[in-house]
Amino acid sequence: MYVPSHFAPDDEAVQQLLARHGAADLVTCGPDGPEATLLPFVHDPAENVLLGHLARNNDHWTRMDGQRGLVILRGPDSYVSPSWYASKAEHGRVVPTWNYVTAHVRGTVTVHDDVDWLDGVVRRLTDLHEAGRAAPWRVDDAPERFYRGQLRAVVGVEVRIERIDAKFKLSQNRPAADVDGVVAGLRADEDTAGADAVAAHRS
């Protein structure tokens, strides 16, 4: 990944992305070339792994065990109009661009076909994404027989993290007045996540 120094996040920002992301693309190379599946992951920093699951009927899992994988995580991304820059009125030498947050996580993939292992991951994923809701759903809200049947319909995936390349391209290379314009423009477009990301990472 090409990461100019002004778009390189610190370790804390990367850890926050790992902790708060939703689904991500898991890419591996099979006999017919690259394969990708979008699936939910939870980050376990103590074990330095990403844990998730995919449908058993998705036969991608039959070709990924022991393979090197690439997990592509994404944060907010936004079109940036040059009309938002104060620089446009000053000299006009501005062009459109795209802001985004991403991390490429590389590591070895292990497939888990064990119901108890899957139960642990599903509970962690559920607790992560139900946190903060007024009435959070819990795994134990479902009938046990039904829930165990659902577990048998998925396969677990573990990616042991070996390398992370991250890029937070959020207008850090623009003058302060241009950054102000980007934040205001994104808010006017009701892109709250994009605006908040730019505001949080301004130089």
N, C-alpha and C positions, 0 to 999 in steps of 0.2 A: 504494500500500500504506500502510495506517495503521501508523505506527511510533512509539509513545510513547518518550520519550528513554531510559527505563530498559531498553528492549528493543532499542535501536540498537547493533549490534555495531561494533567498530572495524575498520579496513581489514584488519588481519592476520587476524582471525577470518573475514572474508569470503573472503580469499584462500585460507585453509585449506579452507573449504567448497568453493570452486571446484576446488581441487587434489584433493580426496578424495571428491567425490561420485560416485555411480554413474550410473544412467540419470536422465534428466530429461524433462519434457514440453515439446515444442516446439509452440507455438501460433501459427498464422497465420490471417488472414481470407481466405477464398476467396469465390467468387461466391454460395455458399449459406450463408455465415456462418462462424463460427470453426471451425477444424479443429485437432486435436491429435494428435501422435504421440509415444509414449514411445521414446526412443532414447538410447544411450550417447554421452557427450561426454567429450572431454579438453580441458582448458584450456591454451591457449598464452599465457602472460602476456607474452612478448616481442612477440607480434603482436596481443595484446588480442582474441583470438578464442576461440570454442568450436568444436571440430571433432568431427564425428560421421558416422554413416551410417545409412541405413534401407533396407529391402527395396525393390528395384526394383518389385516388384509392388504396393507401397503407392503409389497414384498421388497421394498428398499432395505428393510432391516435384515433380510437374508444375505445381503452382500456387503454389509458395513462392519460386521464384527471384526475387530483387530486391525481395521483400516485407519489410515490417517484421515482425519476429517477437518473441515472448516465450518465453523459456526459464524454466521453473519448476523450480528445484532444491530438494531437500528433504534435511534432516538428520533426526535423531531426532525423533519426536513421541510424546507420552505423555498419557494421561488422568491427572489429578491429583485424588485423593480429598481432600475437606476433612477427613476423619478423620485424615489424616497431620499436620495442622497443630497445633502447640502452642496456637495461638489458639482452637481449637475448645473446649478445656477452660477457657480464660480467659473468653471472652465469647460463643462460639457464632456470631458473625457471620461465617460462612465459607460458601463455595459451591464446587462443583466447577469445574474449569477444564481447559484443555488446554495443555500446553507443546509448543513446536515450534521448529524451525529451518528457515528458508526464505530463498531469494533469488530475486528476479524480475530476470532479465537481458533487457534489450531491445537489439535491434540489427537490422541488415539481413542477410537470409539470401542466401547464394550457394550454388547447387547445383553440385557437381563430378561430372562423368561421365567421369573419367579414371582408368584403372586404376592408374597410378603414384601419383597423388595419394591414392587410396584405400589403396594399399599402405602408404604412410607413416602414415596415420591408424590403420589396423588394427594396425600394429606398435606404435604409441604406446599405443593402448588396451590391447592385450594386455600389453605390458610393465608398464603401470600396475597392472593388476588381477592379474597373476601375480607381481608383486614380493612377496618375503617368503615364498613357498611353498617347501617343501622341495625340490620338483622342478618348477620353473616350466616351463610349456609355452611353446614359442617357435613363431612362425609357420613357421620353417624346419623344424620337426618334421613338418609336413604335406607330402605330395607336391606338388611345384611345380605340376604341371598341375591337380591338384585345387584347390589354393589359388587359382590364377589364375581358375579357373572360378567359385569362390565370390565373388571380387571383382567379377565381371561381374554377379552377382545383387544387388548393392547399389549405392546412389548416395550420394555424399558430400554433406555439409552443413557449411557454415561460417557462423557467426553472428558478425559483427563487433560487438563490445560497445560500445554507446553510453551505456548507463546501467544501474546496478545498484541496486535497492532491496532491502535485507535486513532481516530481523527474527529475533532470537533471543529468543523468549519462554520464559524458563527460571527463573521464580519470582524474578527479581531484585527485584520489587516487594514481596516478603514479608519479614517479620522473620527474623533469623538462625535462630531456633528453628524457625520454619515451614520454612525451607529445609532444615534438618537432617532434619526429618520427611519432606519430599518425597524427599530422597535415600534415606533409609532405607526408605520405602514402595516406591519404584521398585526398589530392590535386592531387597526381599522379593518383589516381583512378577517378579523375574528380568529386569527391563528395565535391563540393564547400560548400554546406550548412552544411555538417557534419564537415568539417574542420573549417569553420568560427565559428561554435558553440563551438567546443573544444577550439579554440584560445580565444574566448570571455570569457570563464568561467574557464580559467586555474587558479590554486590556486596561 
